[in-house]
């Protein structure tokens, strides 16, 4: 323990407590471009190994978790299939338009899309509600949780924080698989 983790610092905790009181919530959403309807990064105060600590938490939907698992496998298979594969990065030109991918990248993209479709059809990838704790972050304690909800809303976050801190969090052990919504299928 060379450096002191400020997430355990009483003054830091007081400051965050004050901010939460002012906003009337039990958490503070971290401004991040990654935040969406299905993914929110936020702070809350809780206990870790008997001490008060600031949790740097991420809550995401199981659907999002499922999709990123699919994407990782597809990427992995593409890397094996195409020797020249490098993680496809979509470049934006100065107008903010996506630059046209060259044919190689297009081929890889199509390959990955096929892998994803195949995995979905076979329902191979299953995910379940989970909470993962990472005490080795620089600030506070990291927490990642996937919940089987449609959206990560302020009330979903508040409820999660409350039940986590009261030790009454019930995780659904069911394994879920998701299908990508196909717009054409909707009648």
C-alpha positions as CSV (number, residue, x, y, z in Angstrom):
1,X,0.0,0.0,0.0
2,X,2.4,2.7,-1.2
3,X,-0.1,5.3,-2.3
4,X,-3.2,6.2,-0.3
5,X,-6.4,5.6,-2.0
6,X,-8.4,8.8,-1.7
7,X,-11.6,6.9,-2.0
8,X,-11.2,5.9,1.6
9,X,-10.4,9.5,2.7
10,X,-12.9,10.9,5.2
11,X,-12.8,14.4,3.8
12,X,-13.4,13.0,0.3
13,X,-16.3,10.9,1.5
14,X,-17.8,13.9,3.3
15,X,-17.5,16.0,0.2
16,X,-19.3,13.3,-1.9
17,X,-21.9,12.8,0.9
18,X,-22.6,16.6,0.8
19,X,-23.0,16.5,-3.0
20,X,-25.4,13.6,-2.8
21,X,-27.5,15.3,-0.1
22,X,-27.7,18.4,-2.3
23,X,-29.0,16.4,-5.2
24,X,-31.2,14.3,-3.0
25,X,-29.9,11.0,-4.3
26,X,-27.7,8.2,-2.9
27,X,-25.3,8.3,-5.9
28,X,-23.6,10.8,-8.2
29,X,-23.5,10.1,-11.9
30,X,-20.1,10.6,-13.4
31,X,-20.2,12.7,-16.6
32,X,-19.0,10.3,-19.3
33,X,-19.6,9.9,-23.0
34,X,-20.0,6.2,-22.4
35,X,-23.2,6.8,-20.3
36,X,-26.3,5.7,-22.1
37,X,-29.8,4.2,-21.5
38,X,-28.0,0.9,-20.9
39,X,-24.8,1.9,-19.2
40,X,-24.2,4.4,-16.4
41,X,-21.0,5.2,-14.4
42,X,-21.6,6.7,-11.0
43,X,-20.2,7.0,-7.5
44,X,-21.8,5.9,-4.3
45,X,-20.6,5.5,-0.7
46,X,-20.7,2.0,0.9
47,X,-18.7,-0.3,3.0
48,X,-15.8,-2.4,1.8
49,X,-14.2,-4.7,4.3
50,X,-15.8,-2.8,7.1
51,X,-14.7,0.6,6.0
52,X,-16.6,3.4,4.4
53,X,-15.4,3.8,0.8
54,X,-16.4,5.6,-2.4
55,X,-17.5,3.0,-5.0
56,X,-16.7,3.9,-8.6
57,X,-19.5,1.9,-10.1
58,X,-20.8,0.9,-13.5
59,X,-24.3,-0.5,-14.0
60,X,-25.3,-1.9,-17.3
61,X,-28.1,-3.9,-18.8
62,X,-27.7,-7.6,-19.4
63,X,-28.5,-7.0,-23.0
64,X,-25.6,-4.6,-23.4
65,X,-23.4,-7.1,-21.5
66,X,-24.6,-9.9,-23.9
67,X,-23.9,-7.8,-26.9
68,X,-20.4,-6.9,-25.8
69,X,-19.6,-10.6,-25.1
70,X,-20.8,-11.4,-28.6
71,X,-18.7,-8.6,-30.1
72,X,-15.6,-9.8,-28.3
73,X,-16.0,-13.4,-29.6
74,X,-16.6,-12.1,-33.1
75,X,-13.5,-9.9,-32.9
76,X,-11.5,-12.8,-31.6
77,X,-12.7,-15.1,-34.4
78,X,-12.0,-12.4,-37.0
79,X,-8.5,-11.9,-35.7
80,X,-7.9,-15.7,-36.2
81,X,-9.6,-15.7,-39.6
82,X,-7.9,-12.6,-41.1
83,X,-4.1,-12.4,-40.4
84,X,-4.1,-8.7,-41.2
85,X,-6.9,-8.0,-38.7
86,X,-6.5,-5.1,-36.4
87,X,-9.3,-4.0,-34.2
88,X,-11.5,-2.0,-36.6
89,X,-11.5,1.7,-35.7
90,X,-14.0,3.8,-37.4
91,X,-12.4,7.1,-38.3
92,X,-14.4,10.2,-38.4
93,X,-13.3,12.9,-40.9
94,X,-13.4,16.6,-40.0
95,X,-17.2,16.8,-40.8
96,X,-17.8,14.1,-38.3
97,X,-18.8,11.7,-41.0
98,X,-17.5,8.1,-40.8
99,X,-14.9,7.6,-43.4
100,X,-15.6,4.9,-45.9
101,X,-14.0,1.7,-44.7
102,X,-11.7,0.0,-47.2
103,X,-12.8,-3.3,-48.6
104,X,-10.7,-5.3,-46.2
105,X,-12.3,-3.7,-43.2
106,X,-15.7,-4.1,-44.8
107,X,-15.0,-7.8,-45.3
108,X,-14.0,-8.2,-41.6
109,X,-17.1,-6.2,-40.5
110,X,-19.3,-8.6,-42.5
111,X,-17.5,-11.6,-41.1
112,X,-18.0,-10.4,-37.6
113,X,-21.7,-9.6,-38.2
114,X,-22.1,-13.2,-39.4
115,X,-20.4,-14.6,-36.4
116,X,-22.6,-12.5,-34.1
117,X,-25.8,-13.6,-36.0
118,X,-24.7,-17.3,-35.8
119,X,-23.9,-17.1,-32.0
120,X,-27.3,-15.4,-31.4
121,X,-29.2,-18.0,-33.4
122,X,-27.5,-20.8,-31.4
123,X,-28.2,-18.8,-28.2
124,X,-24.6,-19.8,-27.3
125,X,-23.8,-16.8,-25.2
126,X,-25.6,-16.5,-21.9
127,X,-25.3,-13.9,-19.3
128,X,-26.6,-13.5,-15.8
129,X,-26.9,-10.7,-13.3
130,X,-23.7,-10.2,-11.5
131,X,-21.7,-7.8,-9.3
132,X,-17.9,-7.7,-9.7
133,X,-15.7,-5.8,-7.2
134,X,-12.3,-4.5,-8.1
135,X,-10.4,-3.2,-5.0
136,X,-7.3,-2.4,-7.1
137,X,-8.5,0.9,-8.7
138,X,-6.8,4.2,-7.9
139,X,-9.9,5.9,-6.4
140,X,-12.2,4.0,-4.1
141,X,-13.4,0.5,-5.0
142,X,-14.5,-0.4,-8.5
143,X,-17.8,-2.1,-9.0
144,X,-19.3,-3.5,-12.2
145,X,-22.8,-4.9,-12.2
146,X,-25.1,-6.2,-14.9
147,X,-28.8,-6.2,-14.3
148,X,-31.7,-7.6,-16.2
149,X,-33.5,-4.4,-16.8
150,X,-34.4,-2.5,-20.0
151,X,-32.7,0.7,-19.0
152,X,-30.4,2.0,-16.3
153,X,-32.5,4.8,-14.9
154,X,-31.9,7.0,-11.8
155,X,-34.4,4.8,-9.9
156,X,-32.7,1.6,-10.9
157,X,-29.4,3.0,-9.7
158,X,-30.9,4.2,-6.4
159,X,-32.5,0.9,-5.8
160,X,-29.3,-0.9,-6.6
161,X,-27.2,1.3,-4.2
162,X,-29.8,0.9,-1.4
163,X,-30.0,-2.9,-1.7
164,X,-26.3,-3.2,-2.1
165,X,-25.6,-1.2,1.0
166,X,-28.3,-3.0,3.0
167,X,-26.9,-6.3,1.9
168,X,-30.3,-7.2,0.5
169,X,-29.3,-7.4,-3.2
170,X,-30.9,-10.4,-4.8
171,X,-29.2,-11.3,-8.1
172,X,-31.2,-13.3,-10.6
173,X,-29.1,-16.5,-11.3
174,X,-31.0,-17.2,-14.5
175,X,-28.9,-17.3,-17.7
176,X,-30.2,-15.1,-20.4
177,X,-29.6,-14.9,-24.1
178,X,-30.7,-12.0,-26.2
179,X,-31.6,-11.6,-29.9
180,X,-30.7,-8.4,-31.7
181,X,-34.0,-6.7,-32.4
182,X,-34.6,-7.1,-36.1
183,X,-36.5,-4.0,-37.2
184,X,-38.2,-5.9,-40.1
185,X,-39.6,-8.5,-37.8
186,X,-41.7,-6.1,-35.9
187,X,-45.2,-6.2,-37.3
